[in-house]
Amino acid sequence: MNIPRIQIQQGYSQIGLQITKGQQSIEQPRPSINMTQNQAILEVEQAKGTLEIDSRKAWSALGRARFEEITDRIAQSSLQISMQNIGKIAQNGDRMMATHEGGNVFAEIARNNVFEERPRVEITGDPGYDNVDITYIPGQVQTNYIPGGVSFNPETFKPVIDYYPGKVNPYLINQNFIFMSATGKQLDAVV
């Protein structure tokens, strides 16, 4: 007996995917430093030096001193000469008193007074190699320093980020199906 049969065939669907990857682009612009440099300033002020030359001793040694100095010298020299003369007179008086020693004291004193060198009044100063006094006073130096420097004013930029998203395109390769078929001759027969 030939029994009819039902055949069922099933096909699954197949989906294909066309994928385009996403792309990312990152750019970082360079920063600008904006650097400025201030120059240092050095200010120097110097007062002029002073040169003092005192040549009074040199002129005094040459006998050309000031009037006050010459009269002072004459007075001091005269005082010394007077003191020496007073001392000599006192010595001669002591010798005259000593008549018991013998000799002609009065004649010796007279002869010494005639031939003895008389002291002189000095109006010139002492000569010397260092009679000119030189004094140098250097001027004061004042410095004012203002330091320079470097200043930065950096300017940074944000990164530029571009993103292009990917795409997924699905497409159908095989469509799903169910196929039914009956085989046999008597499909309408009742068994």
GULOKE-667115 format. One record per atom (N, C-alpha, C): atom name; x, y, z. Coordinates in steps of 0.001 Angstrom, whole numbers, plus 500000, padded with zeros to 6 digits. Each point is the difference from the previous one (the first is absolute). Layout:
BEGIN
+----+--------+--------+--------+
|  a |     c1 |     c2 |     c3 |
+----+--------+--------+--------+
| CA |      X |      Y |      Z |
...
+----+--------+--------+--------+
//
This chain:
BEGIN
+----+--------+--------+--------+
|  a |     c1 |     c2 |     c3 |
+----+--------+--------+--------+
|  N | 500823 | 498848 | 500000 |
| CA | 499177 | 501152 | 500000 |
|  C | 500876 | 501226 | 500000 |
|  N | 499563 | 500902 | 499304 |
| CA | 500773 | 501199 | 499821 |
|  C | 499364 | 501096 | 500866 |
|  N | 500697 | 500316 | 501099 |
| CA | 499466 | 500982 | 500947 |
|  C | 500589 | 501350 | 499607 |
|  N | 499186 | 500921 | 499918 |
| CA | 500532 | 501309 | 499654 |
|  C | 500870 | 500555 | 501151 |
|  N | 500967 | 500668 | 499584 |
| CA | 500919 | 500581 | 500985 |
|  C | 500075 | 501509 | 499808 |
|  N | 500166 | 500633 | 501097 |
| CA | 500176 | 501467 | 499930 |
|  C | 501479 | 500275 | 500278 |
|  N | 500553 | 500687 | 499097 |
| CA | 501410 | 500388 | 500193 |
|  C | 500048 | 501501 | 500309 |
|  N | 500726 | 500270 | 501011 |
| CA | 500147 | 501423 | 500367 |
|  C | 501497 | 500326 | 499920 |
|  N | 500307 | 500975 | 499212 |
| CA | 501381 | 500512 | 499918 |
|  C | 500004 | 501430 | 500532 |
|  N | 500987 | 500209 | 500793 |
| CA | 500087 | 501355 | 500619 |
|  C | 501360 | 500572 | 499641 |
|  N | 500007 | 501210 | 499620 |
| CA | 501262 | 500714 | 499740 |
|  C | 500101 | 501222 | 500920 |
|  N | 501110 | 500105 | 500613 |
| CA | 500212 | 501144 | 500905 |
|  C | 500438 | 501210 | 499208 |
|  N | 499666 | 501121 | 500529 |
| CA | 500420 | 501222 | 499318 |
|  C | 501445 | 500317 | 500375 |
|  N | 500677 | 500593 | 499070 |
| CA | 501377 | 500457 | 500248 |
|  C | 500038 | 501501 | 499781 |
|  N | 500564 | 500643 | 500985 |
| CA | 500122 | 501459 | 499926 |
|  C | 501477 | 500309 | 499831 |
|  N | 500306 | 500820 | 499082 |
| CA | 501363 | 500502 | 499824 |
|  C | 500103 | 501429 | 500550 |
|  N | 501156 | 500329 | 500548 |
| CA | 500206 | 501353 | 500552 |
|  C | 501147 | 500671 | 499252 |
|  N | 499721 | 501145 | 499465 |
| CA | 501064 | 500813 | 499402 |
|  C | 500373 | 501047 | 501047 |
|  N | 501225 | 499871 | 500569 |
| CA | 500410 | 500865 | 501123 |
|  C | 501061 | 500971 | 499506 |
|  N | 499743 | 501242 | 500212 |
| CA | 501010 | 501046 | 499761 |
|  C | 500466 | 500466 | 501375 |
|  N | 501295 | 499871 | 500229 |
| CA | 500533 | 500361 | 501329 |
|  C | 499920 | 501505 | 500206 |
|  N | 499815 | 500354 | 501236 |
| CA | 500001 | 501421 | 500344 |
|  C | 501431 | 500560 | 499963 |
|  N | 500123 | 501268 | 499756 |
| CA | 501321 | 500639 | 499925 |
|  C | 500037 | 501168 | 500977 |
|  N | 501150 | 500076 | 500646 |
| CA | 500197 | 501095 | 500957 |
|  C | 501234 | 500776 | 499569 |
|  N | 499885 | 501301 | 499988 |
| CA | 501116 | 500877 | 499616 |
|  C | 500242 | 500974 | 501148 |
|  N | 501250 | 500018 | 500525 |
| CA | 500358 | 500914 | 501105 |
|  C | 501161 | 500866 | 499532 |
|  N | 499828 | 501290 | 500084 |
| CA | 501070 | 500950 | 499679 |
|  C | 500211 | 500905 | 501201 |
|  N | 501267 | 500180 | 500332 |
| CA | 500348 | 500887 | 501126 |
|  C | 500789 | 501179 | 499449 |
|  N | 499396 | 501182 | 499902 |
| CA | 500776 | 501178 | 499541 |
|  C | 501113 | 500322 | 500998 |
|  N | 501107 | 500423 | 499487 |
| CA | 501132 | 500348 | 500869 |
|  C | 499663 | 501216 | 500850 |
|  N | 500435 | 499973 | 501264 |
| CA | 499757 | 501190 | 500834 |
|  C | 500959 | 501113 | 499606 |
|  N | 499600 | 501216 | 500262 |
| CA | 500904 | 501135 | 499787 |
|  C | 500472 | 500480 | 501362 |
|  N | 501308 | 500251 | 500106 |
| CA | 500594 | 500337 | 501304 |
|  C | 499791 | 501465 | 500350 |
|  N | 500059 | 500886 | 499043 |
| CA | 499870 | 501453 | 500223 |
|  C | 500976 | 500455 | 501086 |
|  N | 501272 | 499886 | 499714 |
| CA | 501050 | 500315 | 500974 |
|  C | 500524 | 501411 | 499731 |
|  N | 500095 | 500787 | 501058 |
| CA | 500607 | 501328 | 499901 |
|  C | 501104 | 500097 | 501034 |
|  N | 501075 | 500645 | 499610 |
| CA | 501137 | 500142 | 500897 |
|  C | 500215 | 501475 | 500291 |
|  N | 500059 | 500311 | 501292 |
| CA | 500268 | 501377 | 500423 |
|  C | 501492 | 500118 | 500277 |
|  N | 500624 | 500995 | 499423 |
| CA | 501436 | 500192 | 500182 |
|  C | 500276 | 500489 | 501415 |
|  N | 501103 | 499520 | 500555 |
| CA | 500433 | 500487 | 501309 |
|  C | 500581 | 501407 | 499836 |
|  N | 499879 | 500791 | 501038 |
| CA | 500499 | 501382 | 499956 |
|  C | 501023 | 500172 | 501112 |
|  N | 501169 | 500468 | 499642 |
| CA | 501052 | 500288 | 500968 |
|  C | 500341 | 501480 | 499886 |
|  N | 499730 | 500725 | 501076 |
| CA | 500301 | 501433 | 500025 |
|  C | 501164 | 500220 | 500948 |
|  N | 501025 | 500670 | 499511 |
| CA | 501187 | 500275 | 500805 |
|  C | 500201 | 501510 | 500030 |
|  N | 500038 | 500545 | 501206 |
| CA | 500276 | 501425 | 500170 |
|  C | 501251 | 500129 | 500849 |
|  N | 500939 | 500797 | 499522 |
| CA | 501234 | 500175 | 500740 |
|  C | 500272 | 501493 | 500153 |
|  N | 500167 | 500384 | 501250 |
| CA | 500367 | 501393 | 500257 |
|  C | 501489 | 500171 | 499672 |
|  N | 500367 | 501188 | 499613 |
| CA | 501398 | 500241 | 499649 |
|  C | 500876 | 499931 | 501246 |
|  N | 501183 | 499455 | 499810 |
| CA | 500953 | 499929 | 501100 |
|  C | 500597 | 501376 | 500273 |
|  N | 500579 | 500149 | 501177 |
| CA | 500599 | 501280 | 500397 |
|  C | 501492 | 499799 | 500206 |
|  N | 500795 | 500824 | 499356 |
| CA | 501452 | 499959 | 500146 |
|  C | 500417 | 501283 | 500719 |
|  N | 500580 | 499825 | 501197 |
| CA | 500442 | 501155 | 500785 |
|  C | 501530 | 499993 | 500050 |
|  N | 500591 | 501117 | 499618 |
| CA | 501459 | 500151 | 500025 |
|  C | 500320 | 501141 | 500949 |
|  N | 500735 | 499673 | 501059 |
| CA | 500399 | 501004 | 500996 |
|  C | 501511 | 500189 | 499876 |
|  N | 500408 | 501150 | 499434 |
| CA | 501430 | 500261 | 499784 |
|  C | 500526 | 501088 | 500940 |
|  N | 499319 | 500219 | 501118 |
| CA | 500442 | 501054 | 500920 |
|  C | 501371 | 499697 | 500588 |
|  N | 500259 | 498715 | 500322 |
| CA | 501309 | 499650 | 500567 |
|  C | 501113 | 500241 | 498994 |
|  N | 499737 | 499713 | 498713 |
| CA | 501023 | 500219 | 498967 |
|  C | 500300 | 501485 | 499857 |
|  N | 498949 | 500829 | 499972 |
| CA | 500232 | 501448 | 499900 |
|  C | 500679 | 500523 | 501259 |
|  N | 499653 | 499390 | 501129 |
| CA | 500628 | 500411 | 501249 |
|  C | 501487 | 499666 | 499988 |
|  N | 500354 | 498829 | 499430 |
| CA | 501414 | 499616 | 499934 |
|  C | 500777 | 500921 | 499060 |
|  N | 499316 | 500592 | 499035 |
| CA | 500650 | 500940 | 499088 |
|  C | 500018 | 501428 | 500541 |
|  N | 499412 | 500217 | 501168 |
| CA | 499974 | 501335 | 500594 |
|  C | 498875 | 500850 | 499469 |
|  N | 499026 | 499428 | 499413 |
| CA | 498881 | 500753 | 499451 |
|  C | 498706 | 499582 | 500665 |
|  N | 500050 | 499888 | 501287 |
| CA | 498807 | 499595 | 500752 |
|  C | 499073 | 501201 | 500179 |
|  N | 498863 | 499726 | 500597 |
| CA | 499056 | 501082 | 500279 |
|  C | 500579 | 500916 | 501083 |
|  N | 499516 | 501208 | 500039 |
| CA | 500517 | 501000 | 500930 |
|  C | 499838 | 499545 | 501447 |
|  N | 498852 | 499416 | 500332 |
| CA | 499760 | 499568 | 501377 |
|  C | 501000 | 498914 | 500413 |
|  N | 500299 | 499092 | 499056 |
| CA | 500929 | 498911 | 500307 |
|  C | 501417 | 500526 | 500192 |
|  N | 500394 | 500973 | 499187 |
| CA | 501364 | 500565 | 500132 |
|  C | 500139 | 500741 | 501325 |
|  N | 499004 | 500800 | 500348 |
| CA | 500101 | 500728 | 501281 |
|  C | 499984 | 499032 | 501176 |
|  N | 499263 | 498917 | 499884 |
| CA | 499995 | 498982 | 501065 |
|  C | 501379 | 499355 | 500115 |
|  N | 500628 | 499705 | 498860 |
| CA | 501353 | 499421 | 500028 |
|  C | 501019 | 500965 | 500597 |
|  N | 499885 | 501262 | 499606 |
| CA | 500937 | 500997 | 500546 |
|  C | 499849 | 500091 | 501515 |
|  N | 498754 | 499985 | 500466 |
| CA | 499754 | 500091 | 501437 |
|  C | 500562 | 498777 | 500720 |
|  N | 499814 | 498815 | 499468 |
| CA | 500501 | 498790 | 500668 |
|  C | 501517 | 499927 | 499943 |
|  N | 500551 | 500341 | 498826 |
| CA | 501463 | 499986 | 499876 |
|  C | 500623 | 501037 | 500925 |
|  N | 499375 | 501178 | 500108 |
| CA | 500512 | 501048 | 500899 |
|  C | 499915 | 499551 | 501452 |
|  N | 498942 | 499291 | 500358 |
| CA | 499876 | 499494 | 501360 |
|  C | 501106 | 499008 | 500311 |
|  N | 500316 | 499109 | 499043 |
| CA | 501080 | 499033 | 500236 |
|  C | 501346 | 500699 | 500126 |
|  N | 500218 | 500963 | 499115 |
| CA | 501276 | 500735 | 500070 |
|  C | 500105 | 500746 | 501327 |
|  N | 498897 | 500605 | 500431 |
| CA | 500008 | 500726 | 501279 |
|  C | 500299 | 499050 | 501148 |
|  N | 499414 | 498824 | 499994 |
| CA | 500249 | 499034 | 501071 |
|  C | 501446 | 499530 | 499991 |
|  N | 500540 | 499796 | 498777 |
| CA | 501414 | 499603 | 499917 |
|  C | 500909 | 501111 | 500525 |
|  N | 499663 | 501249 | 499631 |
| CA | 500823 | 501143 | 500483 |
|  C | 499907 | 500137 | 501516 |
|  N | 498812 | 499808 | 500557 |
| CA | 499857 | 500077 | 501464 |
|  C | 500821 | 498908 | 500659 |
|  N | 499966 | 498793 | 499410 |
| CA | 500814 | 498904 | 500551 |
|  C | 501484 | 500312 | 499922 |
|  N | 500434 | 500583 | 498890 |
| CA | 501418 | 500330 | 499837 |
|  C | 500422 | 501090 | 500980 |
|  N | 499110 | 500968 | 500195 |
| CA | 500309 | 501076 | 500974 |
|  C | 500125 | 499413 | 501397 |
|  N | 499113 | 499057 | 500315 |
| CA | 500068 | 499361 | 501323 |
|  C | 501294 | 499214 | 500142 |
|  N | 500438 | 499309 | 498936 |
| CA | 501270 | 499257 | 500059 |
|  C | 501177 | 500961 | 500173 |
|  N | 499954 | 501081 | 499246 |
| CA | 501110 | 500991 | 500133 |
|  C | 500009 | 500618 | 501398 |
|  N | 498824 | 500234 | 500570 |
| CA | 499950 | 500536 | 501370 |
|  C | 500583 | 499009 | 500985 |
|  N | 499681 | 498699 | 499792 |
| CA | 500578 | 498981 | 500886 |
|  C | 501520 | 499961 | 499852 |
|  N | 500521 | 500148 | 498802 |
| CA | 501458 | 499988 | 499794 |
|  C | 500649 | 501229 | 500636 |
|  N | 499279 | 501144 | 499903 |
| CA | 500566 | 501216 | 500606 |
|  C | 500027 | 499893 | 501511 |
|  N | 499043 | 499280 | 500544 |
| CA | 499970 | 499834 | 501449 |
|  C | 501137 | 499113 | 500478 |
|  N | 500462 | 499131 | 499131 |
| CA | 501040 | 499056 | 500409 |
|  C | 501375 | 500607 | 499723 |
|  N | 500305 | 501097 | 500643 |
| CA | 501298 | 500667 | 499835 |
|  C | 501112 | 499219 | 500670 |
|  N | 499653 | 499115 | 500906 |
| CA | 500999 | 499227 | 500737 |
|  C | 500653 | 498941 | 499107 |
|  N | 499413 | 499717 | 498829 |
| CA | 500582 | 499007 | 499117 |
|  C | 501125 | 500592 | 499180 |
|  N | 500082 | 501231 | 499931 |
| CA | 501101 | 500652 | 499297 |
|  C | 499663 | 500220 | 498543 |
|  N | 500938 | 500649 | 499317 |
| CA | 499801 | 500265 | 498590 |
|  C | 499320 | 501339 | 499791 |
|  N | 500015 | 500434 | 498769 |
| CA | 499392 | 501259 | 499654 |
|  C | 498638 | 499709 | 499379 |
|  N | 499004 | 499908 | 500838 |
| CA | 498649 | 499617 | 499578 |
|  C | 499386 | 501099 | 499147 |
|  N | 500214 | 501247 | 500340 |
| CA | 499379 | 501103 | 499269 |
|  C | 500525 | 500093 | 498569 |
|  N | 501261 | 499719 | 499814 |
| CA | 500589 | 500052 | 498659 |
|  C | 499475 | 498836 | 499144 |
|  N | 499864 | 498832 | 500593 |
| CA | 499477 | 498847 | 499256 |
|  C | 498556 | 500244 | 499580 |
|  N | 499225 | 500563 | 500917 |
| CA | 498588 | 500260 | 499683 |
|  C | 499903 | 501041 | 498886 |
|  N | 500837 | 501033 | 500030 |
| CA | 499983 | 501037 | 498975 |
|  C | 500433 | 499423 | 498661 |
|  N | 501070 | 499153 | 500023 |
| CA | 500461 | 499414 | 498753 |
|  C | 498918 | 499070 | 499404 |
|  N | 499337 | 499216 | 500830 |
| CA | 498934 | 499102 | 499519 |
|  C | 498832 | 500791 | 499420 |
|  N | 499679 | 501133 | 500601 |
| CA | 498907 | 500824 | 499502 |
|  C | 500329 | 500599 | 498638 |
|  N | 501269 | 500293 | 499735 |
| CA | 500383 | 500608 | 498729 |
|  C | 500021 | 498939 | 498894 |
|  N | 500641 | 498867 | 500264 |
| CA | 500199 | 499004 | 498944 |
|  C | 498948 | 498881 | 499958 |
|  N | 499125 | 500010 | 500926 |
| CA | 498983 | 498933 | 500044 |
|  C | 498932 | 500255 | 498930 |
|  N | 499539 | 498903 | 499377 |
| CA | 498957 | 500120 | 498968 |
|  C | 498661 | 500282 | 500660 |
|  N | 499308 | 500960 | 499468 |
| CA | 498722 | 500409 | 500573 |
|  C | 498866 | 499120 | 499443 |
|  N | 499039 | 499636 | 500812 |
| CA | 498868 | 499229 | 499477 |
|  C | 499140 | 500854 | 499076 |
|  N | 499448 | 499325 | 499004 |
| CA | 499175 | 500712 | 499009 |
|  C | 498528 | 499706 | 500235 |
|  N | 499206 | 500967 | 499638 |
| CA | 498550 | 499811 | 500063 |
|  C | 499596 | 499283 | 498699 |
|  N | 499426 | 498824 | 500163 |
| CA | 499602 | 499196 | 498831 |
|  C | 498576 | 500364 | 499590 |
|  N | 499854 | 500353 | 498730 |
| CA | 498654 | 500278 | 499495 |
|  C | 499557 | 498946 | 498982 |
|  N | 500902 | 499109 | 499667 |
| CA | 499623 | 498930 | 499060 |
|  C | 499671 | 498745 | 500792 |
|  N | 499165 | 499141 | 499369 |
| CA | 499642 | 498735 | 500636 |
|  C | 501028 | 498931 | 499682 |
|  N | 499738 | 498817 | 500477 |
| CA | 500901 | 498871 | 499757 |
|  C | 499775 | 499484 | 498587 |
|  N | 501070 | 499912 | 499200 |
| CA | 499828 | 499426 | 498662 |
|  C | 499809 | 498486 | 500103 |
|  N | 499234 | 499463 | 499087 |
| CA | 499765 | 498560 | 500003 |
|  C | 499321 | 499572 | 498711 |
|  N | 500115 | 498712 | 499716 |
| CA | 499415 | 499475 | 498755 |
|  C | 498487 | 499848 | 500120 |
|  N | 499493 | 499979 | 501222 |
| CA | 498547 | 499805 | 500163 |
|  C | 499310 | 501268 | 500503 |
|  N | 500492 | 501165 | 499574 |
| CA | 499399 | 501256 | 500442 |
|  C | 498684 | 500303 | 499288 |
|  N | 499720 | 499315 | 498919 |
| CA | 498738 | 500206 | 499306 |
|  C | 499076 | 498848 | 500385 |
|  N | 498889 | 500333 | 500651 |
| CA | 499025 | 498989 | 500408 |
|  C | 498930 | 499871 | 498917 |
|  N | 499849 | 498778 | 499514 |
| CA | 498997 | 499728 | 498968 |
|  C | 498982 | 499047 | 500593 |
|  N | 498756 | 500418 | 499947 |
| CA | 498914 | 499177 | 500519 |
|  C | 498961 | 499826 | 498900 |
|  N | 499668 | 498749 | 499723 |
| CA | 498973 | 499723 | 498994 |
|  C | 498821 | 499335 | 500701 |
|  N | 498841 | 500583 | 499855 |
| CA | 498765 | 499447 | 500560 |
|  C | 499163 | 499526 | 498817 |
|  N | 499872 | 498677 | 499846 |
| CA | 499225 | 499524 | 498844 |
|  C | 498518 | 500310 | 500170 |
|  N | 499360 | 500199 | 498887 |
| CA | 498555 | 500260 | 500023 |
|  C | 499237 | 498726 | 500320 |
|  N | 498849 | 500166 | 500565 |
| CA | 499168 | 498845 | 500349 |
|  C | 499308 | 499479 | 498740 |
|  N | 499920 | 498682 | 499924 |
| CA | 499319 | 499355 | 498877 |
|  C | 498675 | 499442 | 500513 |
|  N | 498944 | 500366 | 499333 |
| CA | 498678 | 499483 | 500368 |
|  C | 499469 | 499203 | 498815 |
|  N | 499632 | 498763 | 500288 |
| CA | 499453 | 499154 | 498949 |
|  C | 498554 | 499662 | 500336 |
|  N | 499211 | 499944 | 498970 |
| CA | 498593 | 499629 | 500134 |
|  C | 499733 | 498953 | 498927 |
|  N | 499669 | 498810 | 500450 |
| CA | 499784 | 498891 | 499062 |
|  C | 498535 | 499589 | 500031 |
|  N | 499392 | 500042 | 498857 |
| CA | 498621 | 499543 | 499859 |
|  C | 500064 | 498720 | 499168 |
|  N | 499709 | 498882 | 500638 |
| CA | 500146 | 498746 | 499238 |
|  C | 498949 | 499884 | 498913 |
|  N | 500410 | 499404 | 498915 |
| CA | 499070 | 499721 | 498916 |
|  C | 499329 | 498661 | 500264 |
|  N | 499297 | 499556 | 499056 |
| CA | 499348 | 498705 | 500179 |
|  C | 499344 | 499553 | 498713 |
|  N | 499519 | 498817 | 500065 |
| CA | 499296 | 499424 | 498866 |
|  C | 498577 | 499721 | 500455 |
|  N | 499046 | 500462 | 499234 |
| CA | 498607 | 499725 | 500343 |
|  C | 499391 | 499143 | 498888 |
|  N | 499246 | 499046 | 500445 |
| CA | 499348 | 499082 | 499085 |
|  C | 498492 | 500210 | 500076 |
|  N | 499372 | 499993 | 498852 |
| CA | 498548 | 500030 | 499934 |
|  C | 499584 | 498895 | 499022 |
|  N | 500063 | 498758 | 500476 |
| CA | 499727 | 498914 | 499060 |
|  C | 498525 | 499943 | 499624 |
|  N | 499760 | 499639 | 498770 |
| CA | 498644 | 499857 | 499507 |
|  C | 499872 | 498579 | 499461 |
|  N | 499177 | 499217 | 500659 |
| CA | 499818 | 498617 | 499575 |
|  C | 498672 | 499870 | 499275 |
|  N | 499927 | 499003 | 499168 |
| CA | 498803 | 499766 | 499203 |
|  C | 499468 | 498612 | 500318 |
|  N | 498704 | 499886 | 499990 |
| CA | 499372 | 498705 | 500242 |
|  C | 500237 | 499107 | 498784 |
|  N | 500087 | 498713 | 500245 |
| CA | 500157 | 499115 | 498837 |
|  C | 498722 | 499983 | 499160 |
|  N | 500208 | 499863 | 498713 |
| CA | 498874 | 499916 | 499070 |
|  C | 499742 | 498510 | 499741 |
|  N | 498861 | 499534 | 500460 |
| CA | 499669 | 498583 | 499876 |
|  C | 498802 | 499874 | 499054 |
|  N | 500196 | 499247 | 498938 |
| CA | 498920 | 499701 | 499053 |
|  C | 499777 | 498488 | 500023 |
|  N | 498734 | 499623 | 500097 |
| CA | 499672 | 498579 | 499990 |
|  C | 498947 | 499757 | 498931 |
|  N | 500330 | 499081 | 499140 |
| CA | 499067 | 499602 | 498953 |
|  C | 499497 | 498607 | 500375 |
|  N | 498738 | 499892 | 500411 |
| CA | 499521 | 498690 | 500468 |
|  C | 499965 | 498978 | 498862 |
|  N | 500193 | 498769 | 500415 |
| CA | 499932 | 498919 | 499026 |
|  C | 498544 | 499703 | 499625 |
|  N | 499837 | 499213 | 498963 |
| CA | 498659 | 499652 | 499535 |
|  C | 499905 | 498476 | 499907 |
|  N | 498828 | 499548 | 500312 |
| CA | 499706 | 498579 | 499833 |
|  C | 498799 | 499903 | 499049 |
|  N | 500197 | 499423 | 498858 |
| CA | 498927 | 499791 | 499020 |
|  C | 499689 | 498492 | 499939 |
|  N | 498892 | 499625 | 500593 |
| CA | 499644 | 498574 | 499890 |
|  C | 499327 | 499729 | 498645 |
|  N | 500255 | 498851 | 499480 |
| CA | 499335 | 499583 | 498758 |
|  C | 499697 | 498506 | 500105 |
|  N | 499045 | 499598 | 499264 |
| CA | 499502 | 498629 | 500059 |
|  C | 500691 | 499167 | 498931 |
|  N | 500670 | 498941 | 500480 |
| CA | 500663 | 499096 | 499053 |
|  C | 498991 | 498928 | 499562 |
|  N | 499418 | 499321 | 500947 |
| CA | 498972 | 498985 | 499730 |
|  C | 498788 | 500314 | 500836 |
|  N | 498876 | 499916 | 499382 |
| CA | 498774 | 500248 | 500745 |
|  C | 499572 | 498682 | 500642 |
|  N | 499407 | 500051 | 501144 |
| CA | 499520 | 498774 | 500648 |
|  C | 498775 | 499461 | 499226 |
|  N | 499890 | 498732 | 500073 |
| CA | 498854 | 499414 | 499277 |
|  C | 499607 | 498694 | 500680 |
|  N | 498778 | 499609 | 499759 |
| CA | 499483 | 498689 | 500385 |
|  C | 499332 | 499450 | 498731 |
|  N | 500498 | 498886 | 499601 |
| CA | 499425 | 499355 | 498797 |
|  C | 499366 | 498683 | 500407 |
|  N | 498722 | 499903 | 499721 |
| CA | 499273 | 498768 | 500323 |
|  C | 499543 | 499375 | 498694 |
|  N | 500217 | 498736 | 499991 |
| CA | 499531 | 499253 | 498828 |
|  C | 499412 | 498656 | 500439 |
|  N | 499078 | 499590 | 499260 |
| CA | 499367 | 498706 | 500304 |
|  C | 500346 | 499037 | 498876 |
|  N | 500306 | 498828 | 500337 |
| CA | 500320 | 498976 | 499008 |
|  C | 499001 | 498845 | 500152 |
|  N | 499634 | 499401 | 499007 |
| CA | 499065 | 498893 | 500002 |
|  C | 498824 | 500323 | 499095 |
|  N | 499128 | 498909 | 499704 |
| CA | 498977 | 500172 | 499018 |
|  C | 498662 | 500362 | 500621 |
|  N | 499743 | 499499 | 501083 |
| CA | 498671 | 500173 | 500540 |
|  C | 500050 | 500956 | 501154 |
|  N | 499937 | 501194 | 499706 |
| CA | 500044 | 500972 | 501066 |
|  C | 498637 | 500280 | 500553 |
|  N | 499017 | 499730 | 499195 |
| CA | 498672 | 500295 | 500465 |
|  C | 499315 | 498743 | 500592 |
|  N | 500743 | 498970 | 500031 |
| CA | 499366 | 498752 | 500454 |
|  C | 500001 | 499930 | 501493 |
|  N | 499045 | 499374 | 500499 |
| CA | 499916 | 499845 | 501449 |
|  C | 500564 | 498641 | 500313 |
|  N | 500764 | 499859 | 500909 |
| CA | 500612 | 498717 | 500345 |
|  C | 499389 | 499487 | 501246 |
+----+--------+--------+--------+
//
